[in-house]
Amino acid sequence: MADKKKKTRKTRPPPSWQKSIDLHGMRVEEALAELDRFLNHCILENEVHKVEIVHGVGTGRLKKAVQEYLENLNVISEFHIDPMNPGATWVEL
């Protein structure tokens, strides 16, 4: 009997219009520097329209710092906490 090949599912990469960054476990200064690099890359790529920033809930320091950072960027059209996950913020570029 011939061996049957197993069908494997290929995982799709996230669509180019949506990217994500996970800042869990980082200190505020480190996380903001990483976020700055990430957003600069997304903006320069010019194909990304929406990004997810995963900051976690924790003490709230990182979440607050991320939101204050986003408020001062003029390239952000809007941002909001994910209604299904308070540990993530969605950003429209």
GROMACS elastic network, one bead per residue, 0.5 to 0.9 nm:
[ bonds ]
;  ai    aj funct       b0    kb
    1     4     6  0.88232   500
   12    15     6  0.82949   500
   13    16     6  0.84048   500
   14    17     6  0.82397   500
   14    18     6  0.66489   500
   14    19     6  0.69088   500
   14    20     6  0.89935   500
   15    18     6  0.56175   500
   15    19     6  0.76057   500
   15    48     6  0.87973   500
   16    19     6  0.70005   500
   16    47     6  0.61938   500
   16    48     6  0.58375   500
   16    49     6  0.84209   500
   17    47     6  0.57745   500
   17    49     6  0.50881   500
   17    50     6  0.61228   500
   17    51     6  0.81319   500
   18    47     6  0.86992   500
   18    48     6  0.57446   500
   18    49     6  0.63695   500
   18    51     6  0.54187   500
   18    52     6  0.76615   500
   19    42     6  0.80946   500
   19    48     6  0.70555   500
   19    49     6  0.86030   500
   19    50     6  0.67727   500
   19    52     6  0.63080   500
   19    53     6  0.88072   500
   20    50     6  0.87529   500
   20    51     6  0.54357   500
   20    53     6  0.59039   500
   20    54     6  0.74548   500
   21    34     6  0.88724   500
   21    35     6  0.76241   500
   21    38     6  0.75059   500
   21    51     6  0.78368   500
   21    52     6  0.63747   500
   21    53     6  0.51708   500
   21    54     6  0.61030   500
   21    55     6  0.86339   500
   22    25     6  0.89899   500
   22    52     6  0.84058   500
   22    53     6  0.61743   500
   22    55     6  0.64163   500
   22    56     6  0.86228   500
   22    88     6  0.89281   500
   23    26     6  0.58181   500
   23    27     6  0.86624   500
   23    30     6  0.88675   500
   23    31     6  0.57750   500
   23    32     6  0.87539   500
   23    34     6  0.80201   500
   23    35     6  0.80073   500
   23    53     6  0.73468   500
   23    54     6  0.58848   500
   23    55     6  0.51148   500
   23    56     6  0.77805   500
   23    62     6  0.85358   500
   24    27     6  0.87289   500
   24    31     6  0.84171   500
   24    54     6  0.69915   500
   24    55     6  0.55295   500
   24    56     6  0.61221   500
   24    62     6  0.88973   500
   25    31     6  0.87442   500
   25    55     6  0.85670   500
   25    56     6  0.87488   500
   26    29     6  0.81210   500
   26    30     6  0.60477   500
   26    31     6  0.54725   500
   26    55     6  0.88951   500
   26    62     6  0.84364   500
   27    30     6  0.53064   500
   27    31     6  0.59168   500
   27    32     6  0.85286   500
   27    62     6  0.75507   500
   28    31     6  0.51051   500
   28    32     6  0.60747   500
   28    33     6  0.85913   500
   28    61     6  0.74189   500
   28    62     6  0.55931   500
   28    65     6  0.68627   500
   28    66     6  0.83436   500
   29    32     6  0.53094   500
   29    33     6  0.62896   500
   29    34     6  0.86872   500
   30    33     6  0.52519   500
   30    34     6  0.62370   500
   30    35     6  0.85881   500
   31    34     6  0.50685   500
   31    35     6  0.59788   500
   31    36     6  0.84987   500
   31    55     6  0.87331   500
   31    62     6  0.78515   500
   31    66     6  0.83591   500
   32    36     6  0.59871   500
   32    37     6  0.86245   500
   32    62     6  0.87635   500
   32    65     6  0.77989   500
   32    66     6  0.69059   500
   32    69     6  0.77022   500
   33    36     6  0.50866   500
   33    37     6  0.64035   500
   33    38     6  0.86703   500
   34    37     6  0.52185   500
   34    38     6  0.61628   500
   34    39     6  0.86713   500
   35    39     6  0.60427   500
   35    40     6  0.84266   500
   35    53     6  0.82312   500
   35    66     6  0.83490   500
   36    39     6  0.53002   500
   36    40     6  0.60777   500
   36    41     6  0.85680   500
   37    40     6  0.51886   500
   37    41     6  0.61826   500
   37    42     6  0.86798   500
   38    41     6  0.51886   500
   38    42     6  0.62426   500
   38    43     6  0.86792   500
   39    43     6  0.60192   500
   39    44     6  0.84442   500
   39    51     6  0.84809   500
   40    43     6  0.51551   500
   40    44     6  0.60521   500
   40    45     6  0.84230   500
   41    44     6  0.51744   500
   41    45     6  0.59788   500
   41    46     6  0.86772   500
   42    45     6  0.50847   500
   42    46     6  0.64840   500
   42    47     6  0.74666   500
   42    48     6  0.57991   500
   42    49     6  0.83013   500
   42    51     6  0.83992   500
   42    93     6  0.87268   500
   43    46     6  0.52010   500
   43    47     6  0.78318   500
   43    48     6  0.70140   500
   43    49     6  0.85037   500
   43    75     6  0.83600   500
   43    93     6  0.75244   500
   44    47     6  0.84044   500
   45    48     6  0.68431   500
   46    49     6  0.78340   500
   48    51     6  0.74034   500
   48    92     6  0.89820   500
   48    93     6  0.74690   500
   49    91     6  0.83094   500
   49    92     6  0.58502   500
   49    93     6  0.50860   500
   50    90     6  0.70145   500
   50    91     6  0.55773   500
   50    93     6  0.59718   500
   51    89     6  0.83534   500
   51    90     6  0.58291   500
   51    91     6  0.51876   500
   51    92     6  0.66650   500
   51    93     6  0.77990   500
   52    82     6  0.87728   500
   52    88     6  0.66703   500
   52    89     6  0.57793   500
   52    91     6  0.62885   500
   53    66     6  0.85705   500
   53    87     6  0.85873   500
   53    88     6  0.55067   500
   53    89     6  0.51271   500
   53    90     6  0.63245   500
   53    91     6  0.76508   500
   54    63     6  0.88344   500
   54    87     6  0.60240   500
   54    89     6  0.64831   500
   54    90     6  0.87686   500
   55    58     6  0.86617   500
   55    60     6  0.88417   500
   55    62     6  0.63323   500
   55    63     6  0.58168   500
   55    66     6  0.79648   500
   55    87     6  0.55622   500
   55    88     6  0.57286   500
   55    89     6  0.76621   500
   56    59     6  0.89519   500
   56    60     6  0.79839   500
   56    62     6  0.78548   500
   56    63     6  0.71628   500
   56    85     6  0.88216   500
   56    86     6  0.74450   500
   56    88     6  0.63801   500
   57    60     6  0.56390   500
   57    61     6  0.86879   500
   57    62     6  0.81756   500
   57    63     6  0.70113   500
   57    86     6  0.66432   500
   57    88     6  0.82276   500
   58    61     6  0.77893   500
   58    62     6  0.81966   500
   58    63     6  0.86254   500
   58    87     6  0.83627   500
   59    62     6  0.77575   500
   59    63     6  0.85505   500
   60    63     6  0.51525   500
   60    64     6  0.60317   500
   60    65     6  0.85204   500
   61    64     6  0.52425   500
   61    65     6  0.61150   500
   61    66     6  0.86161   500
   62    65     6  0.50366   500
   62    66     6  0.60558   500
   62    67     6  0.85781   500
   63    66     6  0.52132   500
   63    67     6  0.62875   500
   63    68     6  0.86980   500
   63    87     6  0.76101   500
   63    88     6  0.82309   500
   63    89     6  0.83340   500
   64    67     6  0.51911   500
   64    68     6  0.61640   500
   64    69     6  0.85475   500
   65    68     6  0.51290   500
   65    69     6  0.60744   500
   65    70     6  0.86194   500
   66    69     6  0.50674   500
   66    70     6  0.61862   500
   66    71     6  0.86865   500
   66    89     6  0.86967   500
   67    70     6  0.50522   500
   67    71     6  0.61657   500
   67    72     6  0.89009   500
   67    79     6  0.82884   500
   67    80     6  0.87825   500
   67    89     6  0.83262   500
   68    71     6  0.51687   500
   68    72     6  0.67659   500
   69    72     6  0.55660   500
   69    73     6  0.69981   500
   70    73     6  0.53745   500
   70    74     6  0.84992   500
   70    76     6  0.70667   500
   70    78     6  0.87752   500
   70    79     6  0.77155   500
   70    91     6  0.85124   500
   71    74     6  0.79487   500
   71    76     6  0.80291   500
   71    78     6  0.88214   500
   71    79     6  0.86397   500
   72    76     6  0.87651   500
   73    76     6  0.58663   500
   74    77     6  0.75324   500
   75    93     6  0.62308   500
   76    79     6  0.73981   500
   76    91     6  0.70084   500
   76    92     6  0.60762   500
   77    91     6  0.77793   500
   77    92     6  0.55460   500
   77    93     6  0.55500   500
   78    90     6  0.84090   500
   78    91     6  0.59923   500
   78    92     6  0.52851   500
   78    93     6  0.73545   500
   79    89     6  0.67661   500
   79    90     6  0.54497   500
   79    92     6  0.60674   500
   79    93     6  0.88438   500
   80    83     6  0.84080   500
   80    88     6  0.87033   500
   80    89     6  0.55443   500
   80    90     6  0.54584   500
   80    91     6  0.67613   500
   81    84     6  0.85880   500
   81    85     6  0.74968   500
   81    86     6  0.59290   500
   81    87     6  0.76619   500
   81    88     6  0.59447   500
   81    90     6  0.61601   500
   81    91     6  0.89096   500
   82    85     6  0.51036   500
   82    86     6  0.57401   500
   82    87     6  0.75662   500
   82    88     6  0.56097   500
   82    89     6  0.54924   500
   82    90     6  0.62351   500
   83    86     6  0.64104   500
   83    88     6  0.88354   500
   84    88     6  0.88643   500
   85    88     6  0.58354   500
   85    89     6  0.84289   500
   86    89     6  0.75517   500
